[in-house]
Amino acid sequence: MCKSKGVKGRRKKLYVHHIRKWASASSLRYETGNGISLCYNCHKEVTGKEEHYEYYLLGLIDG
Ligand SMILES: [Zn+2]
């Protein structure tokens, strides 16, 4: 699983994933800490499994 750092320098399209689902965390919608840039493959992987990846992705941001 990458974050933006993993694909920096490469001309790959990045997808900003909202770690907390918008529906359940509307107040976090514009918090930068709630967003992480992922490549297409990783974004596809977390889509539909947001809750499963939430803790993991937050850890990536802190690191
Ligand atoms: Zn990736």
N, CA, C, O and the ligand as a Tripos MOL2 file, in Angstrom:
@<TRIPOS>MOLECULE
protein
  253   251    64     0     0
PROTEIN
NO_CHARGES

@<TRIPOS>ATOM
      1 N           0.8480   -1.2040    0.0000 N.3       1 MET1
      2 CA          0.0000    0.0000    0.0000 C.3       1 MET1
      3 C           0.8770    1.2440    0.0000 C.2       1 MET1
      4 O           1.6950    1.4360    0.8990 O.2       1 MET1
      5 N           0.7040    2.0760   -0.9980 N.am      2 CYS2
      6 CA          1.5030    3.2840   -1.0670 C.3       2 CYS2
      7 C           0.7910    4.4410   -0.3850 C.2       2 CYS2
      8 O          -0.3820    4.3320   -0.0260 O.2       2 CYS2
      9 N           1.4860    5.5240   -0.2120 N.am      3 LYS3
     10 CA          0.8270    6.8020   -0.0470 C.3       3 LYS3
     11 C           1.4730    7.7080   -1.0770 C.2       3 LYS3
     12 O           2.2790    7.2350   -1.8780 O.2       3 LYS3
     13 N           1.1570    8.9630   -1.0870 N.am      4 SER4
     14 CA          1.6070    9.8100   -2.1870 C.3       4 SER4
     15 C           3.1160    9.7360   -2.3750 C.2       4 SER4
     16 O           3.6140    9.8190   -3.4970 O.2       4 SER4
     17 N           3.8270    9.5820   -1.2900 N.am      5 LYS5
     18 CA          5.2820    9.5230   -1.3260 C.3       5 LYS5
     19 C           5.7570    8.3910   -2.2440 C.2       5 LYS5
     20 O           6.7680    8.5120   -2.9370 O.2       5 LYS5
     21 N           5.0070    7.3020   -2.2280 N.am      6 GLY6
     22 CA          5.4030    6.1300   -2.9810 C.3       6 GLY6
     23 C           5.3970    6.3080   -4.4850 C.2       6 GLY6
     24 O           6.0850    5.5830   -5.2040 O.2       6 GLY6
     25 N           4.6350    7.2560   -4.9570 N.am      7 VAL7
     26 CA          4.5460    7.4330   -6.3980 C.3       7 VAL7
     27 C           5.0040    8.8280   -6.8190 C.2       7 VAL7
     28 O           4.8470    9.2170   -7.9760 O.2       7 VAL7
     29 N           5.5630    9.5650   -5.8870 N.am      8 LYS8
     30 CA          6.0260   10.9070   -6.2080 C.3       8 LYS8
     31 C           7.1030   10.8450   -7.2850 C.2       8 LYS8
     32 O           7.9500    9.9520   -7.2860 O.2       8 LYS8
     33 N           7.0570   11.7860   -8.1790 N.am      9 GLY9
     34 CA          8.0580   11.8150   -9.2320 C.3       9 GLY9
     35 C           7.6240   11.0350  -10.4550 C.2       9 GLY9
     36 O           8.1270   11.2490  -11.5580 O.2       9 GLY9
     37 N           6.7000   10.1440  -10.2490 N.am     10 ARG10
     38 CA          6.1690    9.4150  -11.3900 C.3      10 ARG10
     39 C           4.8730   10.0800  -11.8290 C.2      10 ARG10
     40 O           4.0880   10.5310  -10.9940 O.2      10 ARG10
     41 N           4.6560   10.1380  -13.0900 N.am     11 ARG11
     42 CA          3.4790   10.8180  -13.5920 C.3      11 ARG11
     43 C           2.2600    9.9100  -13.4960 C.2      11 ARG11
     44 O           1.6110    9.6000  -14.4960 O.2      11 ARG11
     45 N           1.9750    9.5070  -12.3090 N.am     12 LYS12
     46 CA          0.8120    8.6680  -12.0850 C.3      12 LYS12
     47 C          -0.2960    9.5110  -11.4950 C.2      12 LYS12
     48 O          -0.0470   10.4100  -10.6910 O.2      12 LYS12
     49 N          -1.4820    9.2280  -11.8820 N.am     13 LYS13
     50 CA         -2.6050    9.9390  -11.3070 C.3      13 LYS13
     51 C          -2.8110    9.4700   -9.8780 C.2      13 LYS13
     52 O          -2.7860    8.2760   -9.5810 O.2      13 LYS13
     53 N          -3.0160   10.4500   -9.0000 N.am     14 LEU14
     54 CA         -3.2450   10.1080   -7.6060 C.3      14 LEU14
     55 C          -4.7030   10.3370   -7.2440 C.2      14 LEU14
     56 O          -5.3620   11.2390   -7.7610 O.2      14 LEU14
     57 N          -5.1740    9.5140   -6.3630 N.am     15 TYR15
     58 CA         -6.5520    9.6180   -5.9010 C.3      15 TYR15
     59 C          -6.5260    9.9540   -4.4240 C.2      15 TYR15
     60 O          -5.8850    9.2670   -3.6290 O.2      15 TYR15
     61 N          -7.2230   11.0090   -4.0680 N.am     16 VAL16
     62 CA         -7.2910   11.3620   -2.6520 C.3      16 VAL16
     63 C          -8.3920   10.5380   -2.0050 C.2      16 VAL16
     64 O          -9.5720   10.6430   -2.3420 O.2      16 VAL16
     65 N          -7.9680    9.7390   -1.0880 N.am     17 HIS17
     66 CA         -8.9190    8.8980   -0.3640 C.3      17 HIS17
     67 C          -9.2480    9.5470    0.9750 C.2      17 HIS17
     68 O          -8.3600   10.0120    1.6900 O.2      17 HIS17
     69 N         -10.5320    9.5700    1.2990 N.am     18 HIS18
     70 CA        -10.9490   10.0820    2.5970 C.3      18 HIS18
     71 C         -11.0120    8.9150    3.5720 C.2      18 HIS18
     72 O         -11.8170    7.9950    3.4270 O.2      18 HIS18
     73 N         -10.1540    8.9840    4.5490 N.am     19 ILE19
     74 CA         -9.9810    7.8380    5.4430 C.3      19 ILE19
     75 C         -11.2600    7.5460    6.2250 C.2      19 ILE19
     76 O         -11.7170    6.4050    6.2880 O.2      19 ILE19
     77 N         -11.8190    8.5810    6.8120 N.am     20 ARG20
     78 CA        -13.1160    8.4010    7.4550 C.3      20 ARG20
     79 C         -14.1740    8.6150    6.3830 C.2      20 ARG20
     80 O         -14.1310    9.6020    5.6470 O.2      20 ARG20
     81 N         -15.0930    7.7200    6.2980 N.am     21 LYS21
     82 CA        -16.1290    7.8600    5.2700 C.3      21 LYS21
     83 C         -16.8960    9.1610    5.4530 C.2      21 LYS21
     84 O         -17.2540    9.5450    6.5670 O.2      21 LYS21
     85 N         -17.1320    9.8160    4.3520 N.am     22 TRP22
     86 CA        -17.8240   11.1000    4.4030 C.3      22 TRP22
     87 C         -19.1580   10.9940    5.1060 C.2      22 TRP22
     88 O         -19.5210   11.8740    5.8860 O.2      22 TRP22
     89 N         -19.8700    9.9590    4.8460 N.am     23 ALA23
     90 CA        -21.2070    9.8130    5.4010 C.3      23 ALA23
     91 C         -21.1770    9.7590    6.9200 C.2      23 ALA23
     92 O         -22.0840   10.2590    7.5870 O.2      23 ALA23
     93 N         -20.1340    9.1520    7.4600 N.am     24 SER24
     94 CA        -20.0770    8.9790    8.9000 C.3      24 SER24
     95 C         -19.1770   10.0070    9.5720 C.2      24 SER24
     96 O         -19.0920   10.0420   10.7990 O.2      24 SER24
     97 N         -18.5130   10.8330    8.7970 N.am     25 ALA25
     98 CA        -17.5880   11.8010    9.3740 C.3      25 ALA25
     99 C         -17.6140   13.1020    8.5810 C.2      25 ALA25
    100 O         -16.5770   13.6050    8.1490 O.2      25 ALA25
    101 N         -18.7870   13.6220    8.4020 N.am     26 SER26
    102 CA        -18.9270   14.8070    7.5630 C.3      26 SER26
    103 C         -18.1270   15.9840    8.0870 C.2      26 SER26
    104 O         -17.6950   16.8350    7.3110 O.2      26 SER26
    105 N         -17.9250   16.0410    9.3970 N.am     27 SER27
    106 CA        -17.1830   17.1620    9.9500 C.3      27 SER27
    107 C         -15.6960   17.0750    9.6250 C.2      27 SER27
    108 O         -14.9660   18.0570    9.7620 O.2      27 SER27
    109 N         -15.2560   15.9110    9.1990 N.am     28 LEU28
    110 CA        -13.8420   15.7140    8.8770 C.3      28 LEU28
    111 C         -13.5610   15.9060    7.3850 C.2      28 LEU28
    112 O         -12.4330   15.7420    6.9210 O.2      28 LEU28
    113 N         -14.5890   16.2470    6.6700 N.am     29 ARG29
    114 CA        -14.5050   16.2910    5.2210 C.3      29 ARG29
    115 C         -13.3310   17.1400    4.7260 C.2      29 ARG29
    116 O         -12.6840   16.7980    3.7360 O.2      29 ARG29
    117 N         -13.0710   18.2120    5.3980 N.am     30 TYR30
    118 CA        -12.0330   19.1160    4.9120 C.3      30 TYR30
    119 C         -10.7850   19.1080    5.7870 C.2      30 TYR30
    120 O          -9.9100   19.9640    5.6520 O.2      30 TYR30
    121 N         -10.7190   18.1540    6.6640 N.am     31 GLU31
    122 CA         -9.5190   18.0200    7.4690 C.3      31 GLU31
    123 C          -8.4290   17.3590    6.6170 C.2      31 GLU31
    124 O          -8.6340   16.2830    6.0560 O.2      31 GLU31
    125 N          -7.2790   18.0140    6.5320 N.am     32 THR32
    126 CA         -6.2250   17.4230    5.7150 C.3      32 THR32
    127 C          -5.7860   16.0800    6.2720 C.2      32 THR32
    128 O          -5.3700   15.1950    5.5250 O.2      32 THR32
    129 N          -5.8810   15.9320    7.5870 N.am     33 GLY33
    130 CA         -5.4880   14.6770    8.2140 C.3      33 GLY33
    131 C          -6.3850   13.5170    7.8550 C.2      33 GLY33
    132 O          -6.0730   12.3610    8.1430 O.2      33 GLY33
    133 N          -7.4960   13.8320    7.2280 N.am     34 ASN34
    134 CA         -8.4200   12.7770    6.8430 C.3      34 ASN34
    135 C          -8.2140   12.3120    5.4100 C.2      34 ASN34
    136 O          -8.8760   11.3850    4.9450 O.2      34 ASN34
    137 N          -7.3140   12.9480    4.7370 N.am     35 GLY35
    138 CA         -7.1110   12.5850    3.3330 C.3      35 GLY35
    139 C          -5.7290   11.9940    3.1060 C.2      35 GLY35
    140 O          -4.7560   12.3960    3.7450 O.2      35 GLY35
    141 N          -5.6550   11.0480    2.2030 N.am     36 ILE36
    142 CA         -4.3670   10.4650    1.8510 C.3      36 ILE36
    143 C          -4.3700   10.1820    0.3500 C.2      36 ILE36
    144 O          -5.3690    9.7330   -0.2110 O.2      36 ILE36
    145 N          -3.2490   10.4510   -0.2750 N.am     37 SER37
    146 CA         -3.1610   10.2330   -1.7200 C.3      37 SER37
    147 C          -2.7030    8.8100   -2.0060 C.2      37 SER37
    148 O          -1.6730    8.3550   -1.5080 O.2      37 SER37
    149 N          -3.4710    8.1410   -2.7970 N.am     38 LEU38
    150 CA         -3.1470    6.7630   -3.1560 C.3      38 LEU38
    151 C          -3.1460    6.6210   -4.6660 C.2      38 LEU38
    152 O          -3.8100    7.3820   -5.3700 O.2      38 LEU38
    153 N          -2.4150    5.6660   -5.1510 N.am     39 CYS39
    154 CA         -2.4810    5.3890   -6.5800 C.3      39 CYS39
    155 C          -3.7800    4.6420   -6.8700 C.2      39 CYS39
    156 O          -4.5190    4.2630   -5.9620 O.2      39 CYS39
    157 N          -4.0280    4.4500   -8.1230 N.am     40 TYR40
    158 CA         -5.2880    3.8260   -8.5340 C.3      40 TYR40
    159 C          -5.5040    2.4690   -7.8720 C.2      40 TYR40
    160 O          -6.5850    2.1910   -7.3540 O.2      40 TYR40
    161 N          -4.4930    1.6410   -7.8910 N.am     41 ASN41
    162 CA         -4.6440    0.2910   -7.3610 C.3      41 ASN41
    163 C          -4.9540    0.2780   -5.8700 C.2      41 ASN41
    164 O          -5.8180   -0.4680   -5.4120 O.2      41 ASN41
    165 N          -4.2400    1.1130   -5.1180 N.am     42 CYS42
    166 CA         -4.4650    1.1460   -3.6780 C.3      42 CYS42
    167 C          -5.8220    1.7460   -3.3520 C.2      42 CYS42
    168 O          -6.5110    1.2940   -2.4380 O.2      42 CYS42
    169 N          -6.1960    2.7670   -4.1060 N.am     43 HIS43
    170 CA         -7.4950    3.3800   -3.8590 C.3      43 HIS43
    171 C          -8.6140    2.3860   -4.1220 C.2      43 HIS43
    172 O          -9.6060    2.3270   -3.3950 O.2      43 HIS43
    173 N          -8.4330    1.6270   -5.1550 N.am     44 LYS44
    174 CA         -9.4180    0.6110   -5.4980 C.3      44 LYS44
    175 C          -9.5120   -0.4320   -4.3830 C.2      44 LYS44
    176 O         -10.5960   -0.9170   -4.0580 O.2      44 LYS44
    177 N          -8.3670   -0.7640   -3.8110 N.am     45 GLU45
    178 CA         -8.3260   -1.7600   -2.7490 C.3      45 GLU45
    179 C          -9.0970   -1.3110   -1.4970 C.2      45 GLU45
    180 O          -9.8090   -2.1050   -0.8820 O.2      45 GLU45
    181 N          -8.9500   -0.0560   -1.1350 N.am     46 VAL46
    182 CA         -9.5870    0.4000    0.1010 C.3      46 VAL46
    183 C         -11.0590    0.7540   -0.0890 C.2      46 VAL46
    184 O         -11.8220    0.8030    0.8750 O.2      46 VAL46
    185 N         -11.4480    0.9990   -1.3290 N.am     47 THR47
    186 CA        -12.8360    1.3700   -1.5780 C.3      47 THR47
    187 C         -13.7760    0.2310   -1.1790 C.2      47 THR47
    188 O         -13.6410   -0.9010   -1.6450 O.2      47 THR47
    189 N         -14.7050    0.5490   -0.3280 N.am     48 GLY48
    190 CA        -15.6270   -0.4590    0.1590 C.3      48 GLY48
    191 C         -15.1380   -1.1320    1.4310 C.2      48 GLY48
    192 O         -15.8760   -1.8760    2.0760 O.2      48 GLY48
    193 N         -13.8710   -0.8610    1.7890 N.am     49 LYS49
    194 CA        -13.2890   -1.4290    3.0080 C.3      49 LYS49
    195 C         -12.7100   -0.3080    3.8690 C.2      49 LYS49
    196 O         -11.7270   -0.5060    4.5820 O.2      49 LYS49
    197 N         -13.3220    0.8560    3.7960 N.am     50 GLU50
    198 CA        -12.7790    2.0240    4.4710 C.3      50 GLU50
    199 C         -12.5440    1.7890    5.9530 C.2      50 GLU50
    200 O         -11.5210    2.1890    6.5090 O.2      50 GLU50
    201 N         -13.5030    1.1380    6.5760 N.am     51 GLU51
    202 CA        -13.3750    0.9270    8.0180 C.3      51 GLU51
    203 C         -12.2370   -0.0380    8.3410 C.2      51 GLU51
    204 O         -11.5530    0.1000    9.3550 O.2      51 GLU51
    205 N         -12.0560   -0.9920    7.4800 N.am     52 HIS52
    206 CA        -10.9930   -1.9680    7.6760 C.3      52 HIS52
    207 C          -9.6230   -1.3010    7.6010 C.2      52 HIS52
    208 O          -8.7140   -1.6620    8.3480 O.2      52 HIS52
    209 N          -9.4750   -0.3350    6.7080 N.am     53 TYR53
    210 CA         -8.1790    0.2940    6.4670 C.3      53 TYR53
    211 C          -7.9780    1.5830    7.2550 C.2      53 TYR53
    212 O          -6.8940    2.1660    7.2350 O.2      53 TYR53
    213 N          -9.0140    2.0220    7.9420 N.am     54 GLU54
    214 CA         -8.9600    3.3260    8.5960 C.3      54 GLU54
    215 C          -7.7490    3.4780    9.5110 C.2      54 GLU54
    216 O          -6.9920    4.4410    9.3910 O.2      54 GLU54
    217 N          -7.5720    2.5460   10.4060 N.am     55 TYR55
    218 CA         -6.4880    2.6440   11.3810 C.3      55 TYR55
    219 C          -5.1270    2.5690   10.6850 C.2      55 TYR55
    220 O          -4.2030    3.3100   11.0190 O.2      55 TYR55
    221 N          -5.0250    1.6900    9.7430 N.am     56 TYR56
    222 CA         -3.7730    1.5150    9.0010 C.3      56 TYR56
    223 C          -3.3780    2.7800    8.2530 C.2      56 TYR56
    224 O          -2.2210    3.1990    8.2800 O.2      56 TYR56
    225 N          -4.3490    3.3780    7.5910 N.am     57 LEU57
    226 CA         -4.0580    4.5810    6.7950 C.3      57 LEU57
    227 C          -3.7050    5.7670    7.6880 C.2      57 LEU57
    228 O          -2.8270    6.5640    7.3560 O.2      57 LEU57
    229 N          -4.3840    5.8740    8.8040 N.am     58 LEU58
    230 CA         -4.0400    6.9570    9.7400 C.3      58 LEU58
    231 C          -2.6130    6.7800   10.2300 C.2      58 LEU58
    232 O          -1.9090    7.7640   10.4560 O.2      58 LEU58
    233 N          -2.1850    5.5580   10.3940 N.am     59 GLY59
    234 CA         -0.8130    5.2810   10.7960 C.3      59 GLY59
    235 C           0.1920    5.7170    9.7520 C.2      59 GLY59
    236 O           1.2770    6.1920   10.0880 O.2      59 GLY59
    237 N          -0.1600    5.5600    8.4970 N.am     60 LEU60
    238 CA          0.7180    5.9890    7.4100 C.3      60 LEU60
    239 C           0.9290    7.4970    7.4390 C.2      60 LEU60
    240 O           2.0350    7.9830    7.2020 O.2      60 LEU60
    241 N          -0.1220    8.2220    7.7260 N.am     61 ILE61
    242 CA         -0.0270    9.6800    7.7570 C.3      61 ILE61
    243 C           0.8800   10.1330    8.8990 C.2      61 ILE61
    244 O           1.7120   11.0240    8.7300 O.2      61 ILE61
    245 N           0.7090    9.5140   10.0500 N.am     62 ASP62
    246 CA          1.5270    9.8910   11.2060 C.3      62 ASP62
    247 C           2.9950    9.6060   10.9480 C.2      62 ASP62
    248 O           3.8740   10.3490   11.3860 O.2      62 ASP62
    249 N           3.2510    8.5110   10.2250 N.am     63 GLY63
    250 CA          4.6310    8.1660    9.9490 C.3      63 GLY63
    251 C           5.2060    9.1560    8.9600 C.2      63 GLY63
    252 O           6.3730    9.0480    8.5850 O.2      63 GLY63
    253 ZN         -0.4870    2.4190   -4.3920 Zn       64 ZN64
@<TRIPOS>BOND
     1     1     2 1
     2     2     3 1
     3     3     4 2
     4     3     5 am
     5     5     6 1
     6     6     7 1
     7     7     8 2
     8     7     9 am
     9     9    10 1
    10    10    11 1
    11    11    12 2
    12    11    13 am
    13    13    14 1
    14    14    15 1
    15    15    16 2
    16    15    17 am
    17    17    18 1
    18    18    19 1
    19    19    20 2
    20    19    21 am
    21    21    22 1
    22    22    23 1
    23    23    24 2
    24    23    25 am
    25    25    26 1
    26    26    27 1
    27    27    28 2
    28    27    29 am
    29    29    30 1
    30    30    31 1
    31    31    32 2
    32    31    33 am
    33    33    34 1
    34    34    35 1
    35    35    36 2
    36    35    37 am
    37    37    38 1
    38    38    39 1
    39    39    40 2
    40    39    41 am
    41    41    42 1
    42    42    43 1
    43    43    44 2
    44    43    45 am
    45    45    46 1
    46    46    47 1
    47    47    48 2
    48    47    49 am
    49    49    50 1
    50    50    51 1
    51    51    52 2
    52    51    53 am
    53    53    54 1
    54    54    55 1
    55    55    56 2
    56    55    57 am
    57    57    58 1
    58    58    59 1
    59    59    60 2
    60    59    61 am
    61    61    62 1
    62    62    63 1
    63    63    64 2
    64    63    65 am
    65    65    66 1
    66    66    67 1
    67    67    68 2
    68    67    69 am
    69    69    70 1
    70    70    71 1
    71    71    72 2
    72    71    73 am
    73    73    74 1
    74    74    75 1
    75    75    76 2
    76    75    77 am
    77    77    78 1
    78    78    79 1
    79    79    80 2
    80    79    81 am
    81    81    82 1
    82    82    83 1
    83    83    84 2
    84    83    85 am
    85    85    86 1
    86    86    87 1
    87    87    88 2
    88    87    89 am
    89    89    90 1
    90    90    91 1
    91    91    92 2
    92    91    93 am
    93    93    94 1
    94    94    95 1
    95    95    96 2
    96    95    97 am
    97    97    98 1
    98    98    99 1
    99    99   100 2
   100    99   101 am
   101   101   102 1
   102   102   103 1
   103   103   104 2
   104   103   105 am
   105   105   106 1
   106   106   107 1
   107   107   108 2
   108   107   109 am
   109   109   110 1
   110   110   111 1
   111   111   112 2
   112   111   113 am
   113   113   114 1
   114   114   115 1
   115   115   116 2
   116   115   117 am
   117   117   118 1
   118   118   119 1
   119   119   120 2
   120   119   121 am
   121   121   122 1
   122   122   123 1
   123   123   124 2
   124   123   125 am
   125   125   126 1
   126   126   127 1
   127   127   128 2
   128   127   129 am
   129   129   130 1
   130   130   131 1
   131   131   132 2
   132   131   133 am
   133   133   134 1
   134   134   135 1
   135   135   136 2
   136   135   137 am
   137   137   138 1
   138   138   139 1
   139   139   140 2
   140   139   141 am
   141   141   142 1
   142   142   143 1
   143   143   144 2
   144   143   145 am
   145   145   146 1
   146   146   147 1
   147   147   148 2
   148   147   149 am
   149   149   150 1
   150   150   151 1
   151   151   152 2
   152   151   153 am
   153   153   154 1
   154   154   155 1
   155   155   156 2
   156   155   157 am
   157   157   158 1
   158   158   159 1
   159   159   160 2
   160   159   161 am
   161   161   162 1
   162   162   163 1
   163   163   164 2
   164   163   165 am
   165   165   166 1
   166   166   167 1
   167   167   168 2
   168   167   169 am
   169   169   170 1
   170   170   171 1
   171   171   172 2
   172   171   173 am
   173   173   174 1
   174   174   175 1
   175   175   176 2
   176   175   177 am
   177   177   178 1
   178   178   179 1
   179   179   180 2
   180   179   181 am
   181   181   182 1
   182   182   183 1
   183   183   184 2
   184   183   185 am
   185   185   186 1
   186   186   187 1
   187   187   188 2
   188   187   189 am
   189   189   190 1
   190   190   191 1
   191   191   192 2
   192   191   193 am
   193   193   194 1
   194   194   195 1
   195   195   196 2
   196   195   197 am
   197   197   198 1
   198   198   199 1
   199   199   200 2
   200   199   201 am
   201   201   202 1
   202   202   203 1
   203   203   204 2
   204   203   205 am
   205   205   206 1
   206   206   207 1
   207   207   208 2
   208   207   209 am
   209   209   210 1
   210   210   211 1
   211   211   212 2
   212   211   213 am
   213   213   214 1
   214   214   215 1
   215   215   216 2
   216   215   217 am
   217   217   218 1
   218   218   219 1
   219   219   220 2
   220   219   221 am
   221   221   222 1
   222   222   223 1
   223   223   224 2
   224   223   225 am
   225   225   226 1
   226   226   227 1
   227   227   228 2
   228   227   229 am
   229   229   230 1
   230   230   231 1
   231   231   232 2
   232   231   233 am
   233   233   234 1
   234   234   235 1
   235   235   236 2
   236   235   237 am
   237   237   238 1
   238   238   239 1
   239   239   240 2
   240   239   241 am
   241   241   242 1
   242   242   243 1
   243   243   244 2
   244   243   245 am
   245   245   246 1
   246   246   247 1
   247   247   248 2
   248   247   249 am
   249   249   250 1
   250   250   251 1
   251   251   252 2
@<TRIPOS>SUBSTRUCTURE
     1 MET1         2 RESIDUE 1 A MET
     2 CYS2         6 RESIDUE 1 A CYS
     3 LYS3        10 RESIDUE 1 A LYS
     4 SER4        14 RESIDUE 1 A SER
     5 LYS5        18 RESIDUE 1 A LYS
     6 GLY6        22 RESIDUE 1 A GLY
     7 VAL7        26 RESIDUE 1 A VAL
     8 LYS8        30 RESIDUE 1 A LYS
     9 GLY9        34 RESIDUE 1 A GLY
    10 ARG10       38 RESIDUE 1 A ARG
    11 ARG11       42 RESIDUE 1 A ARG
    12 LYS12       46 RESIDUE 1 A LYS
    13 LYS13       50 RESIDUE 1 A LYS
    14 LEU14       54 RESIDUE 1 A LEU
    15 TYR15       58 RESIDUE 1 A TYR
    16 VAL16       62 RESIDUE 1 A VAL
    17 HIS17       66 RESIDUE 1 A HIS
    18 HIS18       70 RESIDUE 1 A HIS
    19 ILE19       74 RESIDUE 1 A ILE
    20 ARG20       78 RESIDUE 1 A ARG
    21 LYS21       82 RESIDUE 1 A LYS
    22 TRP22       86 RESIDUE 1 A TRP
    23 ALA23       90 RESIDUE 1 A ALA
    24 SER24       94 RESIDUE 1 A SER
    25 ALA25       98 RESIDUE 1 A ALA
    26 SER26      102 RESIDUE 1 A SER
    27 SER27      106 RESIDUE 1 A SER
    28 LEU28      110 RESIDUE 1 A LEU
    29 ARG29      114 RESIDUE 1 A ARG
    30 TYR30      118 RESIDUE 1 A TYR
    31 GLU31      122 RESIDUE 1 A GLU
    32 THR32      126 RESIDUE 1 A THR
    33 GLY33      130 RESIDUE 1 A GLY
    34 ASN34      134 RESIDUE 1 A ASN
    35 GLY35      138 RESIDUE 1 A GLY
    36 ILE36      142 RESIDUE 1 A ILE
    37 SER37      146 RESIDUE 1 A SER
    38 LEU38      150 RESIDUE 1 A LEU
    39 CYS39      154 RESIDUE 1 A CYS
    40 TYR40      158 RESIDUE 1 A TYR
    41 ASN41      162 RESIDUE 1 A ASN
    42 CYS42      166 RESIDUE 1 A CYS
    43 HIS43      170 RESIDUE 1 A HIS
    44 LYS44      174 RESIDUE 1 A LYS
    45 GLU45      178 RESIDUE 1 A GLU
    46 VAL46      182 RESIDUE 1 A VAL
    47 THR47      186 RESIDUE 1 A THR
    48 GLY48      190 RESIDUE 1 A GLY
    49 LYS49      194 RESIDUE 1 A LYS
    50 GLU50      198 RESIDUE 1 A GLU
    51 GLU51      202 RESIDUE 1 A GLU
    52 HIS52      206 RESIDUE 1 A HIS
    53 TYR53      210 RESIDUE 1 A TYR
    54 GLU54      214 RESIDUE 1 A GLU
    55 TYR55      218 RESIDUE 1 A TYR
    56 TYR56      222 RESIDUE 1 A TYR
    57 LEU57      226 RESIDUE 1 A LEU
    58 LEU58      230 RESIDUE 1 A LEU
    59 GLY59      234 RESIDUE 1 A GLY
    60 LEU60      238 RESIDUE 1 A LEU
    61 ILE61      242 RESIDUE 1 A ILE
    62 ASP62      246 RESIDUE 1 A ASP
    63 GLY63      250 RESIDUE 1 A GLY
    64 ZN64       253 GROUP 0 **** ****
